[in-house]
Amino acid sequence: MDYYEVYKSTKRYSGFGTEPYFETKQGGITGWYKNTKELKKGTRYYYKVRGVRDIAGETVYTQWSTKAWRLVK
């Protein structure tokens, strides 16, 4: 993979939008993002990830990961 896209929603099956919430750096497969200012107590957030690869000028995506969720305490 060239990089990964992370999407976030407060809804389990929708609301992820069309733009990634976070991307790893181009050319890298690791990255992190701390989003403490954007989180609300008592809210459950859902995340999904997909890999991205640029092949001969065409962008190719992997299947979506299994959704993960976190509850802000």
All heavy atoms as a GROMACS GRO file, in nm:
protein
  621
    1MET      N    1   0.083  -0.117   0.000
    1MET     CA    2   0.000   0.000   0.000
    1MET      C    3   0.088   0.125   0.000
    1MET      O    4   0.194   0.126   0.060
    1MET     CB    5  -0.087   0.003   0.124
    1MET     CG    6  -0.198  -0.101   0.131
    1MET     SD    7  -0.312  -0.097  -0.005
    1MET     CE    8  -0.260  -0.241  -0.093
    2ASP      N    9   0.037   0.227  -0.064
    2ASP     CA   10   0.108   0.354  -0.063
    2ASP      C   11   0.072   0.434   0.062
    2ASP      O   12   0.155   0.502   0.119
    2ASP     CB   13   0.073   0.435  -0.187
    2ASP     CG   14   0.131   0.374  -0.314
    2ASP    OD1   15   0.242   0.316  -0.307
    2ASP    OD2   16   0.065   0.381  -0.419
    3TYR      N   17  -0.055   0.427   0.101
    3TYR     CA   18  -0.100   0.494   0.224
    3TYR      C   19  -0.238   0.439   0.260
    3TYR      O   20  -0.298   0.361   0.186
    3TYR     CB   21  -0.102   0.646   0.209
    3TYR     CG   22  -0.192   0.700   0.101
    3TYR    CD1   23  -0.319   0.747   0.132
    3TYR    CD2   24  -0.151   0.706  -0.032
    3TYR    CE1   25  -0.402   0.798   0.034
    3TYR    CE2   26  -0.233   0.758  -0.130
    3TYR     CZ   27  -0.358   0.803  -0.097
    3TYR     OH   28  -0.440   0.854  -0.194
    4TYR      N   29  -0.287   0.480   0.377
    4TYR     CA   30  -0.417   0.434   0.426
    4TYR      C   31  -0.506   0.554   0.455
    4TYR      O   32  -0.458   0.660   0.494
    4TYR     CB   33  -0.401   0.351   0.554
    4TYR     CG   34  -0.331   0.221   0.528
    4TYR    CD1   35  -0.192   0.212   0.535
    4TYR    CD2   36  -0.403   0.107   0.496
    4TYR    CE1   37  -0.128   0.092   0.509
    4TYR    CE2   38  -0.340  -0.013   0.470
    4TYR     CZ   39  -0.202  -0.019   0.478
    4TYR     OH   40  -0.138  -0.138   0.452
    5GLU      N   41  -0.636   0.537   0.436
    5GLU     CA   42  -0.735   0.639   0.468
    5GLU      C   43  -0.821   0.590   0.584
    5GLU      O   44  -0.866   0.476   0.584
    5GLU     CB   45  -0.826   0.666   0.348
    5GLU     CG   46  -0.755   0.724   0.230
    5GLU     CD   47  -0.847   0.746   0.111
    5GLU    OE1   48  -0.954   0.681   0.104
    5GLU    OE2   49  -0.813   0.829   0.027
    6VAL      N   50  -0.845   0.679   0.679
    6VAL     CA   51  -0.929   0.648   0.795
    6VAL      C   52  -1.052   0.738   0.789
    6VAL      O   53  -1.040   0.859   0.769
    6VAL     CB   54  -0.853   0.673   0.927
    6VAL    CG1   55  -0.942   0.644   1.046
    6VAL    CG2   56  -0.724   0.591   0.931
    7TYR      N   57  -1.169   0.678   0.806
    7TYR     CA   58  -1.295   0.752   0.806
    7TYR      C   59  -1.361   0.737   0.942
    7TYR      O   60  -1.350   0.632   1.006
    7TYR     CB   61  -1.388   0.697   0.698
    7TYR     CG   62  -1.343   0.730   0.558
    7TYR    CD1   63  -1.236   0.664   0.500
    7TYR    CD2   64  -1.407   0.828   0.485
    7TYR    CE1   65  -1.193   0.695   0.372
    7TYR    CE2   66  -1.366   0.859   0.355
    7TYR     CZ   67  -1.258   0.793   0.301
    7TYR     OH   68  -1.216   0.825   0.174
    8LYS      N   69  -1.430   0.842   0.988
    8LYS     CA   70  -1.492   0.842   1.120
    8LYS      C   71  -1.638   0.887   1.109
    8LYS      O   72  -1.671   0.973   1.029
    8LYS     CB   73  -1.416   0.939   1.211
    8LYS     CG   74  -1.473   0.952   1.351
    8LYS     CD   75  -1.390   1.045   1.436
    8LYS     CE   76  -1.446   1.184   1.424
    8LYS     NZ   77  -1.393   1.277   1.523
    9SER      N   78  -1.723   0.828   1.195
    9SER     CA   79  -1.864   0.864   1.199
    9SER      C   80  -1.919   0.841   1.339
    9SER      O   81  -1.864   0.763   1.415
    9SER     CB   82  -1.943   0.779   1.099
    9SER     OG   83  -2.082   0.808   1.108
   10THR      N   84  -2.027   0.907   1.370
   10THR     CA   85  -2.098   0.880   1.495
   10THR      C   86  -2.213   0.783   1.472
   10THR      O   87  -2.282   0.745   1.565
   10THR     CB   88  -2.153   1.010   1.559
   10THR    OG1   89  -2.234   1.076   1.463
   10THR    CG2   90  -2.039   1.100   1.603
   11LYS      N   91  -2.233   0.743   1.346
   11LYS     CA   92  -2.336   0.646   1.310
   11LYS      C   93  -2.269   0.516   1.267
   11LYS      O   94  -2.166   0.517   1.201
   11LYS     CB   95  -2.422   0.699   1.195
   11LYS     CG   96  -2.495   0.826   1.230
   11LYS     CD   97  -2.569   0.879   1.110
   11LYS     CE   98  -2.631   1.013   1.142
   11LYS     NZ   99  -2.693   1.073   1.023
   12ARG      N  100  -2.328   0.405   1.301
   12ARG     CA  101  -2.265   0.276   1.275
   12ARG      C  102  -2.254   0.242   1.126
   12ARG      O  103  -2.154   0.188   1.081
   12ARG     CB  104  -2.344   0.167   1.346
   12ARG     CG  105  -2.280   0.032   1.337
   12ARG     CD  106  -2.352  -0.067   1.421
   12ARG     NE  107  -2.280  -0.193   1.422
   12ARG     CZ  108  -2.314  -0.297   1.491
   12ARG    NH1  109  -2.422  -0.292   1.566
   12ARG    NH2  110  -2.245  -0.407   1.486
   13TYR      N  111  -2.356   0.273   1.048
   13TYR     CA  112  -2.359   0.232   0.909
   13TYR      C  113  -2.354   0.345   0.807
   13TYR      O  114  -2.357   0.319   0.687
   13TYR     CB  115  -2.484   0.147   0.882
   13TYR     CG  116  -2.486   0.020   0.963
   13TYR    CD1  117  -2.576   0.005   1.069
   13TYR    CD2  118  -2.398  -0.083   0.937
   13TYR    CE1  119  -2.577  -0.111   1.144
   13TYR    CE2  120  -2.397  -0.200   1.012
   13TYR     CZ  121  -2.488  -0.213   1.116
   13TYR     OH  122  -2.488  -0.327   1.190
   14SER      N  123  -2.349   0.468   0.851
   14SER     CA  124  -2.348   0.580   0.757
   14SER      C  125  -2.276   0.700   0.820
   14SER      O  126  -2.226   0.691   0.931
   14SER     CB  127  -2.491   0.619   0.719
   14SER     OG  128  -2.560   0.667   0.833
   15GLY      N  129  -2.272   0.809   0.746
   15GLY     CA  130  -2.215   0.932   0.798
   15GLY      C  131  -2.064   0.942   0.791
   15GLY      O  132  -2.006   1.032   0.851
   16PHE      N  133  -2.000   0.852   0.717
   16PHE     CA  134  -1.854   0.855   0.708
   16PHE      C  135  -1.804   0.962   0.611
   16PHE      O  136  -1.689   1.000   0.615
   16PHE     CB  137  -1.800   0.718   0.666
   16PHE     CG  138  -1.814   0.615   0.774
   16PHE    CD1  139  -1.922   0.530   0.778
   16PHE    CD2  140  -1.718   0.605   0.874
   16PHE    CE1  141  -1.936   0.436   0.878
   16PHE    CE2  142  -1.731   0.511   0.975
   16PHE     CZ  143  -1.840   0.427   0.978
   17GLY      N  144  -1.890   1.009   0.525
   17GLY     CA  145  -1.852   1.113   0.430
   17GLY      C  146  -1.767   1.060   0.316
   17GLY      O  147  -1.738   0.941   0.306
   18THR      N  148  -1.727   1.151   0.228
   18THR     CA  149  -1.650   1.112   0.111
   18THR      C  150  -1.502   1.147   0.125
   18THR      O  151  -1.421   1.100   0.047
   18THR     CB  152  -1.704   1.181  -0.016
   18THR    OG1  153  -1.702   1.323   0.005
   18THR    CG2  154  -1.847   1.137  -0.044
   19GLU      N  155  -1.469   1.229   0.222
   19GLU     CA  156  -1.329   1.267   0.245
   19GLU      C  157  -1.277   1.196   0.369
   19GLU      O  158  -1.347   1.188   0.471
   19GLU     CB  159  -1.318   1.418   0.265
   19GLU     CG  160  -1.353   1.499   0.143
   19GLU     CD  161  -1.259   1.475   0.027
   19GLU    OE1  162  -1.136   1.468   0.051
   19GLU    OE2  163  -1.307   1.462  -0.086
   20PRO      N  164  -1.154   1.145   0.364
   20PRO     CA  165  -1.100   1.077   0.481
   20PRO      C  166  -1.081   1.172   0.598
   20PRO      O  167  -1.051   1.290   0.581
   20PRO     CB  168  -0.966   1.022   0.435
   20PRO     CG  169  -0.939   1.078   0.302
   20PRO     CD  170  -1.062   1.145   0.252
   21TYR      N  171  -1.101   1.119   0.717
   21TYR     CA  172  -1.079   1.194   0.840
   21TYR      C  173  -0.929   1.209   0.864
   21TYR      O  174  -0.882   1.309   0.915
   21TYR     CB  175  -1.146   1.118   0.954
   21TYR     CG  176  -1.117   1.172   1.091
   21TYR    CD1  177  -1.168   1.295   1.129
   21TYR    CD2  178  -1.041   1.100   1.181
   21TYR    CE1  179  -1.141   1.345   1.255
   21TYR    CE2  180  -1.015   1.149   1.306
   21TYR     CZ  181  -1.065   1.272   1.343
   21TYR     OH  182  -1.038   1.322   1.466
   22PHE      N  183  -0.852   1.107   0.825
   22PHE     CA  184  -0.708   1.106   0.844
   22PHE      C  185  -0.645   1.016   0.738
   22PHE      O  186  -0.703   0.916   0.700
   22PHE     CB  187  -0.676   1.050   0.984
   22PHE     CG  188  -0.530   1.025   1.009
   22PHE    CD1  189  -0.443   1.129   1.031
   22PHE    CD2  190  -0.479   0.896   1.008
   22PHE    CE1  191  -0.309   1.107   1.053
   22PHE    CE2  192  -0.346   0.872   1.030
   22PHE     CZ  193  -0.259   0.978   1.053
   23GLU      N  194  -0.528   1.055   0.689
   23GLU     CA  195  -0.451   0.973   0.595
   23GLU      C  196  -0.310   0.956   0.649
   23GLU      O  197  -0.255   1.050   0.706
   23GLU     CB  198  -0.439   1.041   0.458
   23GLU     CG  199  -0.564   1.044   0.378
   23GLU     CD  200  -0.542   1.109   0.241
   23GLU    OE1  201  -0.430   1.156   0.212
   23GLU    OE2  202  -0.637   1.113   0.163
   24THR      N  203  -0.253   0.837   0.629
   24THR     CA  204  -0.112   0.822   0.660
   24THR      C  205  -0.034   0.899   0.553
   24THR      O  206  -0.089   0.931   0.448
   24THR     CB  207  -0.068   0.674   0.662
   24THR    OG1  208  -0.092   0.617   0.534
   24THR    CG2  209  -0.142   0.596   0.768
   25LYS      N  210   0.089   0.927   0.579
   25LYS     CA  211   0.168   1.004   0.483
   25LYS      C  212   0.194   0.924   0.357
   25LYS      O  213   0.212   0.803   0.360
   25LYS     CB  214   0.302   1.043   0.546
   25LYS     CG  215   0.286   1.142   0.658
   25LYS     CD  216   0.420   1.184   0.711
   25LYS     CE  217   0.400   1.285   0.822
   25LYS     NZ  218   0.525   1.331   0.880
   26GLN      N  219   0.193   0.996   0.245
   26GLN     CA  220   0.222   0.932   0.116
   26GLN      C  221   0.358   0.864   0.124
   26GLN      O  222   0.454   0.922   0.171
   26GLN     CB  223   0.222   1.038   0.006
   26GLN     CG  224   0.239   0.983  -0.133
   26GLN     CD  225   0.114   0.914  -0.184
   26GLN    OE1  226   0.005   0.938  -0.137
   26GLN    NE2  227   0.131   0.828  -0.280
   27GLY      N  228   0.364   0.740   0.081
   27GLY     CA  229   0.489   0.666   0.084
   27GLY      C  230   0.512   0.595   0.216
   27GLY      O  231   0.607   0.522   0.231
   28GLY      N  232   0.423   0.613   0.313
   28GLY     CA  233   0.437   0.548   0.442
   28GLY      C  234   0.316   0.465   0.475
   28GLY      O  235   0.208   0.489   0.423
   29ILE      N  236   0.335   0.368   0.561
   29ILE     CA  237   0.221   0.285   0.598
   29ILE      C  238   0.181   0.305   0.743
   29ILE      O  239   0.090   0.242   0.792
   29ILE     CB  240   0.251   0.136   0.572
   29ILE    CG1  241   0.372   0.088   0.651
   29ILE    CG2  242   0.269   0.110   0.425
   29ILE    CD1  243   0.393  -0.061   0.647
   30THR      N  244   0.252   0.392   0.813
   30THR     CA  245   0.216   0.415   0.952
   30THR      C  246   0.181   0.562   0.972
   30THR      O  247   0.220   0.648   0.894
   30THR     CB  248   0.332   0.379   1.047
   30THR    OG1  249   0.444   0.461   1.015
   30THR    CG2  250   0.369   0.233   1.035
   31GLY      N  251   0.110   0.587   1.075
   31GLY     CA  252   0.075   0.724   1.109
   31GLY      C  253  -0.017   0.724   1.229
   31GLY      O  254  -0.074   0.621   1.265
   32TRP      N  255  -0.030   0.836   1.293
   32TRP     CA  256  -0.120   0.846   1.406
   32TRP      C  257  -0.177   0.986   1.409
   32TRP      O  258  -0.122   1.079   1.352
   32TRP     CB  259  -0.049   0.814   1.537
   32TRP     CG  260   0.063   0.908   1.569
   32TRP    CD1  261   0.193   0.898   1.528
   32TRP    CD2  262   0.055   1.028   1.645
   32TRP    NE1  263   0.266   1.003   1.574
   32TRP    CE2  264   0.184   1.084   1.648
   32TRP    CE3  265  -0.048   1.092   1.711
   32TRP    CZ2  266   0.210   1.205   1.713
   32TRP    CZ3  267  -0.020   1.212   1.777
   32TRP    CH2  268   0.108   1.264   1.778
   33TYR      N  269  -0.291   0.998   1.476
   33TYR     CA  270  -0.358   1.126   1.489
   33TYR      C  271  -0.431   1.125   1.622
   33TYR      O  272  -0.505   1.031   1.651
   33TYR     CB  273  -0.458   1.145   1.375
   33TYR     CG  274  -0.532   1.276   1.381
   33TYR    CD1  275  -0.472   1.392   1.338
   33TYR    CD2  276  -0.660   1.282   1.431
   33TYR    CE1  277  -0.538   1.513   1.343
   33TYR    CE2  278  -0.729   1.402   1.437
   33TYR     CZ  279  -0.667   1.517   1.393
   33TYR     OH  280  -0.734   1.636   1.400
   34LYS      N  281  -0.406   1.224   1.703
   34LYS     CA  282  -0.473   1.234   1.834
   34LYS      C  283  -0.581   1.340   1.822
   34LYS      O  284  -0.553   1.456   1.797
   34LYS     CB  285  -0.370   1.272   1.940
   34LYS     CG  286  -0.423   1.263   2.080
   34LYS     CD  287  -0.312   1.284   2.181
   34LYS     CE  288  -0.365   1.266   2.320
   34LYS     NZ  289  -0.258   1.280   2.420
   35ASN      N  290  -0.706   1.299   1.841
   35ASN     CA  291  -0.819   1.389   1.817
   35ASN      C  292  -0.896   1.422   1.945
   35ASN      O  293  -1.017   1.425   1.945
   35ASN     CB  294  -0.912   1.331   1.711
   35ASN     CG  295  -0.970   1.199   1.752
   35ASN    OD1  296  -0.927   1.139   1.849
   35ASN    ND2  297  -1.068   1.151   1.679
   36THR      N  298  -0.828   1.451   2.051
   36THR     CA  299  -0.896   1.475   2.179
   36THR      C  300  -0.985   1.598   2.178
   36THR      O  301  -1.086   1.600   2.246
   36THR     CB  302  -0.793   1.488   2.293
   36THR    OG1  303  -0.699   1.592   2.258
   36THR    CG2  304  -0.717   1.359   2.315
   37LYS      N  305  -0.953   1.700   2.104
   37LYS     CA  306  -1.034   1.823   2.103
   37LYS      C  307  -1.166   1.805   2.030
   37LYS      O  308  -1.261   1.875   2.056
   37LYS     CB  309  -0.956   1.938   2.037
   37LYS     CG  310  -0.838   1.984   2.117
   37LYS     CD  311  -0.769   2.099   2.048
   37LYS     CE  312  -0.647   2.142   2.128
   37LYS     NZ  313  -0.578   2.254   2.065
   38GLU      N  314  -1.172   1.711   1.939
   38GLU     CA  315  -1.291   1.693   1.856
   38GLU      C  316  -1.389   1.592   1.911
   38GLU      O  317  -1.494   1.570   1.853
   38GLU     CB  318  -1.248   1.650   1.716
   38GLU     CG  319  -1.155   1.749   1.651
   38GLU     CD  320  -1.086   1.693   1.528
   38GLU    OE1  321  -1.128   1.586   1.481
   38GLU    OE2  322  -0.994   1.756   1.481
   39LEU      N  323  -1.358   1.529   2.022
   39LEU     CA  324  -1.442   1.423   2.076
   39LEU      C  325  -1.534   1.476   2.185
   39LEU      O  326  -1.496   1.564   2.262
   39LEU     CB  327  -1.356   1.310   2.133
   39LEU     CG  328  -1.260   1.246   2.034
   39LEU    CD1  329  -1.175   1.141   2.104
   39LEU    CD2  330  -1.336   1.184   1.918
   40LYS      N  331  -1.654   1.419   2.192
   40LYS     CA  332  -1.751   1.458   2.294
   40LYS      C  333  -1.773   1.342   2.390
   40LYS      O  334  -1.791   1.228   2.347
   40LYS     CB  335  -1.884   1.497   2.228
   40LYS     CG  336  -1.873   1.619   2.141
   40LYS     CD  337  -2.007   1.652   2.080
   40LYS     CE  338  -1.994   1.768   1.983
   40LYS     NZ  339  -2.120   1.798   1.917
   41LYS      N  340  -1.774   1.371   2.518
   41LYS     CA  341  -1.796   1.268   2.620
   41LYS      C  342  -1.929   1.197   2.597
   41LYS      O  343  -2.029   1.260   2.563
   41LYS     CB  344  -1.797   1.329   2.760
   41LYS     CG  345  -1.663   1.345   2.820
   41LYS     CD  346  -1.677   1.389   2.964
   41LYS     CE  347  -1.545   1.371   3.034
   41LYS     NZ  348  -1.553   1.400   3.176
   42GLY      N  349  -1.927   1.066   2.615
   42GLY     CA  350  -2.048   0.987   2.602
   42GLY      C  351  -2.087   0.953   2.459
   42GLY      O  352  -2.187   0.888   2.436
   43THR      N  353  -2.007   0.996   2.362
   43THR     CA  354  -2.037   0.970   2.222
   43THR      C  355  -1.958   0.850   2.173
   43THR      O  356  -1.841   0.835   2.205
   43THR     CB  357  -2.002   1.093   2.135
   43THR    OG1  358  -2.077   1.205   2.182
   43THR    CG2  359  -2.034   1.069   1.989
   44ARG      N  360  -2.023   0.766   2.095
   44ARG     CA  361  -1.957   0.650   2.035
   44ARG      C  362  -1.915   0.687   1.892
   44ARG      O  363  -1.995   0.737   1.815
   44ARG     CB  364  -2.050   0.532   2.032
   44ARG     CG  365  -1.986   0.405   1.981
   44ARG     CD  366  -2.077   0.290   1.999
   44ARG     NE  367  -2.102   0.275   2.142
   44ARG     CZ  368  -2.139   0.162   2.200
   44ARG    NH1  369  -2.158   0.054   2.129
   44ARG    NH2  370  -2.160   0.156   2.330
   45TYR      N  371  -1.790   0.664   1.860
   45TYR     CA  372  -1.736   0.692   1.727
   45TYR      C  373  -1.701   0.562   1.657
   45TYR      O  374  -1.646   0.471   1.718
   45TYR     CB  375  -1.611   0.781   1.738
   45TYR     CG  376  -1.643   0.919   1.789
   45TYR    CD1  377  -1.635   0.949   1.924
   45TYR    CD2  378  -1.681   1.021   1.702
   45TYR    CE1  379  -1.665   1.076   1.972
   45TYR    CE2  380  -1.711   1.148   1.748
   45TYR     CZ  381  -1.703   1.174   1.883
   45TYR     OH  382  -1.733   1.300   1.930
   46TYR      N  383  -1.733   0.557   1.528
   46TYR     CA  384  -1.704   0.439   1.445
   46TYR      C  385  -1.596   0.476   1.344
   46TYR      O  386  -1.598   0.586   1.288
   46TYR     CB  387  -1.830   0.393   1.372
   46TYR     CG  388  -1.937   0.349   1.466
   46TYR    CD1  389  -2.030   0.438   1.518
   46TYR    CD2  390  -1.944   0.216   1.507
   46TYR    CE1  391  -2.128   0.397   1.606
   46TYR    CE2  392  -2.042   0.173   1.595
   46TYR     CZ  393  -2.133   0.265   1.645
   46TYR     OH  394  -2.229   0.224   1.734
   47TYR      N  395  -1.504   0.384   1.322
   47TYR     CA  396  -1.393   0.408   1.230
   47TYR      C  397  -1.384   0.293   1.130
   47TYR      O  398  -1.411   0.178   1.164
   47TYR     CB  399  -1.260   0.414   1.307
   47TYR     CG  400  -1.253   0.528   1.404
   47TYR    CD1  401  -1.298   0.512   1.535
   47TYR    CD2  402  -1.202   0.651   1.367
   47TYR    CE1  403  -1.292   0.617   1.625
   47TYR    CE2  404  -1.195   0.756   1.457
   47TYR     CZ  405  -1.241   0.739   1.586
   47TYR     OH  406  -1.235   0.841   1.676
   48LYS      N  407  -1.346   0.326   1.006
   48LYS     CA  408  -1.316   0.224   0.907
   48LYS      C  409  -1.195   0.271   0.827
   48LYS      O  410  -1.169   0.391   0.814
   48LYS     CB  411  -1.436   0.194   0.818
   48LYS     CG  412  -1.485   0.308   0.733
   48LYS     CD  413  -1.606   0.266   0.653
   48LYS     CE  414  -1.654   0.377   0.561
   48LYS     NZ  415  -1.766   0.334   0.478
   49VAL      N  416  -1.120   0.176   0.774
   49VAL     CA  417  -0.993   0.204   0.708
   49VAL      C  418  -0.988   0.132   0.573
   49VAL      O  419  -1.043   0.023   0.559
   49VAL     CB  420  -0.876   0.155   0.795
   49VAL    CG1  421  -0.742   0.180   0.728
   49VAL    CG2  422  -0.880   0.220   0.932
   50ARG      N  423  -0.921   0.194   0.477
   50ARG     CA  424  -0.893   0.126   0.351
   50ARG      C  425  -0.753   0.165   0.303
   50ARG      O  426  -0.705   0.274   0.329
   50ARG     CB  427  -0.997   0.156   0.244
   50ARG     CG  428  -0.996   0.298   0.193
   50ARG     CD  429  -1.102   0.315   0.086
   50ARG     NE  430  -1.113   0.455   0.045
   50ARG     CZ  431  -1.201   0.498  -0.042
   50ARG    NH1  432  -1.287   0.414  -0.097
   50ARG    NH2  433  -1.206   0.624  -0.076
   51GLY      N  434  -0.690   0.073   0.233
   51GLY     CA  435  -0.560   0.099   0.175
   51GLY      C  436  -0.574   0.161   0.038
   51GLY      O  437  -0.673   0.138  -0.032
   52VAL      N  438  -0.475   0.241   0.000
   52VAL     CA  439  -0.477   0.308  -0.130
   52VAL      C  440  -0.344   0.282  -0.200
   52VAL      O  441  -0.237   0.291  -0.138
   52VAL     CB  442  -0.497   0.460  -0.114
   52VAL    CG1  443  -0.505   0.527  -0.250
   52VAL    CG2  444  -0.619   0.491  -0.031
   53ARG      N  445  -0.352   0.252  -0.328
   53ARG     CA  446  -0.231   0.226  -0.407
   53ARG      C  447  -0.247   0.297  -0.541
   53ARG      O  448  -0.354   0.288  -0.604
   53ARG     CB  449  -0.215   0.076  -0.429
   53ARG     CG  450  -0.092   0.034  -0.503
   53ARG     CD  451   0.017   0.003  -0.402
   53ARG     NE  452   0.146  -0.004  -0.465
   53ARG     CZ  453   0.215  -0.116  -0.476
   53ARG    NH1  454   0.168  -0.229  -0.429
   53ARG    NH2  455   0.333  -0.114  -0.532
   54ASP      N  456  -0.145   0.367  -0.583
   54ASP     CA  457  -0.145   0.430  -0.715
   54ASP      C  458  -0.067   0.341  -0.810
   54ASP      O  459   0.053   0.320  -0.792
   54ASP     CB  460  -0.083   0.570  -0.709
   54ASP     CG  461  -0.169   0.666  -0.628
   54ASP    OD1  462  -0.292   0.659  -0.642
   54ASP    OD2  463  -0.114   0.748  -0.553
   55ILE      N  464  -0.136   0.288  -0.911
   55ILE     CA  465  -0.074   0.198  -1.007
   55ILE      C  466  -0.092   0.256  -1.147
   55ILE      O  467  -0.204   0.271  -1.194
   55ILE     CB  468  -0.136   0.056  -1.000
   55ILE    CG1  469  -0.120   0.000  -0.860
   55ILE    CG2  470  -0.075  -0.036  -1.104
   55ILE    CD1  471  -0.192  -0.131  -0.836
   56ALA      N  472   0.019   0.291  -1.209
   56ALA     CA  473   0.017   0.345  -1.347
   56ALA      C  474  -0.080   0.462  -1.361
   56ALA      O  475  -0.156   0.469  -1.456
   56ALA     CB  476  -0.014   0.234  -1.447
   57GLY      N  477  -0.081   0.550  -1.262
   57GLY     CA  478  -0.167   0.668  -1.267
   57GLY      C  479  -0.311   0.644  -1.228
   57GLY      O  480  -0.392   0.736  -1.231
   58GLU      N  481  -0.345   0.522  -1.190
   58GLU     CA  482  -0.482   0.491  -1.147
   58GLU      C  483  -0.483   0.460  -0.998
   58GLU      O  484  -0.398   0.387  -0.948
   58GLU     CB  485  -0.533   0.369  -1.224
   58GLU     CG  486  -0.676   0.335  -1.192
   58GLU     CD  487  -0.726   0.216  -1.272
   58GLU    OE1  488  -0.666   0.184  -1.376
   58GLU    OE2  489  -0.827   0.157  -1.229
   59THR      N  490  -0.578   0.516  -0.926
   59THR     CA  491  -0.590   0.493  -0.783
   59THR      C  492  -0.673   0.367  -0.759
   59THR      O  493  -0.785   0.356  -0.810
   59THR     CB  494  -0.657   0.612  -0.713
   59THR    OG1  495  -0.579   0.730  -0.741
   59THR    CG2  496  -0.662   0.593  -0.563
   60VAL      N  497  -0.617   0.274  -0.682
   60VAL     CA  498  -0.683   0.148  -0.653
   60VAL      C  499  -0.701   0.138  -0.501
   60VAL      O  500  -0.607   0.166  -0.426
   60VAL     CB  501  -0.599   0.029  -0.704
   60VAL    CG1  502  -0.666  -0.103  -0.672
   60VAL    CG2  503  -0.574   0.042  -0.853
   61TYR      N  504  -0.821   0.098  -0.457
   61TYR     CA  505  -0.853   0.089  -0.315
   61TYR      C  506  -0.870  -0.057  -0.273
   61TYR      O  507  -0.919  -0.138  -0.349
   61TYR     CB  508  -0.982   0.164  -0.284
   61TYR     CG  509  -0.977   0.311  -0.318
   61TYR    CD1  510  -1.028   0.358  -0.438
   61TYR    CD2  511  -0.921   0.402  -0.230
   61TYR    CE1  512  -1.023   0.492  -0.470
   61TYR    CE2  513  -0.915   0.537  -0.261
   61TYR     CZ  514  -0.967   0.581  -0.382
   61TYR     OH  515  -0.962   0.714  -0.412
   62THR      N  516  -0.835  -0.086  -0.149
   62THR     CA  517  -0.862  -0.217  -0.092
   62THR      C  518  -1.007  -0.220  -0.044
   62THR      O  519  -1.076  -0.118  -0.044
   62THR     CB  520  -0.772  -0.248   0.029
   62THR    OG1  521  -0.803  -0.156   0.135
   62THR    CG2  522  -0.625  -0.239  -0.007
   63GLN      N  523  -1.050  -0.335   0.001
   63GLN     CA  524  -1.182  -0.343   0.065
   63GLN      C  525  -1.175  -0.269   0.197
   63GLN      O  526  -1.068  -0.252   0.256
   63GLN     CB  527  -1.219  -0.488   0.090
   63GLN     CG  528  -1.245  -0.566  -0.036
   63GLN     CD  529  -1.288  -0.709  -0.005
   63GLN    OE1  530  -1.270  -0.759   0.105
   63GLN    NE2  531  -1.344  -0.775  -0.104
   64TRP      N  532  -1.290  -0.227   0.247
   64TRP     CA  533  -1.297  -0.160   0.376
   64TRP      C  534  -1.262  -0.257   0.488
   64TRP      O  535  -1.295  -0.375   0.481
   64TRP     CB  536  -1.437  -0.105   0.402
   64TRP     CG  537  -1.471   0.013   0.317
   64TRP    CD1  538  -1.558   0.014   0.212
   64TRP    CD2  539  -1.421   0.145   0.329
   64TRP    NE1  540  -1.565   0.140   0.158
   64TRP    CE2  541  -1.482   0.223   0.229
   64TRP    CE3  542  -1.330   0.207   0.415
   64TRP    CZ2  543  -1.455   0.358   0.211
   64TRP    CZ3  544  -1.304   0.341   0.397
   64TRP    CH2  545  -1.365   0.415   0.297
   65SER      N  546  -1.200  -0.206   0.590
   65SER     CA  547  -1.174  -0.286   0.709
   65SER      C  548  -1.305  -0.311   0.783
   65SER      O  549  -1.407  -0.249   0.755
   65SER     CB  550  -1.080  -0.211   0.804
   65SER     OG  551  -1.147  -0.096   0.857
   66THR      N  552  -1.299  -0.400   0.880
   66THR     CA  553  -1.411  -0.415   0.971
   66THR      C  554  -1.418  -0.286   1.054
   66THR      O  555  -1.315  -0.231   1.091
   66THR     CB  556  -1.385  -0.535   1.065
   66THR    OG1  557  -1.366  -0.650   0.982
   66THR    CG2  558  -1.499  -0.557   1.161
   67LYS      N  559  -1.538  -0.240   1.081
   67LYS     CA  560  -1.551  -0.115   1.158
   67LYS      C  561  -1.507  -0.138   1.303
   67LYS      O  562  -1.537  -0.239   1.363
   67LYS     CB  563  -1.695  -0.066   1.156
   67LYS     CG  564  -1.736  -0.017   1.020
   67LYS     CD  565  -1.879   0.033   1.023
   67LYS     CE  566  -1.929   0.056   0.884
   67LYS     NZ  567  -1.986  -0.062   0.824
   68ALA      N  568  -1.439  -0.039   1.355
   68ALA     CA  569  -1.400  -0.039   1.496
   68ALA      C  570  -1.477   0.075   1.563
   68ALA      O  571  -1.510   0.174   1.498
   68ALA     CB  572  -1.251  -0.016   1.510
   69TRP      N  573  -1.505   0.064   1.689
   69TRP     CA  574  -1.573   0.172   1.759
   69TRP      C  575  -1.506   0.201   1.890
   69TRP      O  576  -1.441   0.114   1.950
   69TRP     CB  577  -1.722   0.143   1.778
   69TRP     CG  578  -1.750   0.022   1.864
   69TRP    CD1  579  -1.766  -0.106   1.822
   69TRP    CD2  580  -1.763   0.020   2.006
   69TRP    NE1  581  -1.789  -0.188   1.927
   69TRP    CE2  582  -1.787  -0.114   2.043
   69TRP    CE3  583  -1.755   0.115   2.105
   69TRP    CZ2  584  -1.804  -0.153   2.175
   69TRP    CZ3  585  -1.772   0.076   2.236
   69TRP    CH2  586  -1.798  -0.056   2.270
   70ARG      N  587  -1.520   0.324   1.935
   70ARG     CA  588  -1.468   0.369   2.063
   70ARG      C  589  -1.570   0.459   2.128
   70ARG      O  590  -1.631   0.542   2.063
   70ARG     CB  591  -1.337   0.445   2.047
   70ARG     CG  592  -1.223   0.363   1.986
   70ARG     CD  593  -1.184   0.249   2.077
   70ARG     NE  594  -1.080   0.168   2.021
   70ARG     CZ  595  -1.096   0.052   1.959
   70ARG    NH1  596  -1.217   0.006   1.938
   70ARG    NH2  597  -0.994  -0.015   1.914
   71LEU      N  598  -1.586   0.443   2.259
   71LEU     CA  599  -1.677   0.527   2.337
   71LEU      C  600  -1.592   0.623   2.419
   71LEU      O  601  -1.503   0.580   2.492
   71LEU     CB  602  -1.763   0.440   2.430
   71LEU     CG  603  -1.860   0.514   2.521
   71LEU    CD1  604  -1.963   0.590   2.438
   71LEU    CD2  605  -1.930   0.417   2.613
   72VAL      N  606  -1.620   0.752   2.407
   72VAL     CA  607  -1.544   0.853   2.480
   72VAL      C  608  -1.598   0.861   2.621
   72VAL      O  609  -1.718   0.879   2.643
   72VAL     CB  610  -1.554   0.990   2.411
   72VAL    CG1  611  -1.476   1.094   2.488
   72VAL    CG2  612  -1.503   0.980   2.267
   73LYS      N  613  -1.510   0.848   2.718
   73LYS     CA  614  -1.551   0.854   2.859
   73LYS      C  615  -1.516   0.988   2.919
   73LYS      O  616  -1.429   1.055   2.880
   73LYS     CB  617  -1.482   0.743   2.938
   73LYS     CG  618  -1.528   0.607   2.892
   73LYS     CD  619  -1.464   0.500   2.975
   73LYS     CE  620  -1.512   0.364   2.928
   73LYS     NZ  621  -1.465   0.258   3.009
   0.00000   0.00000   0.00000
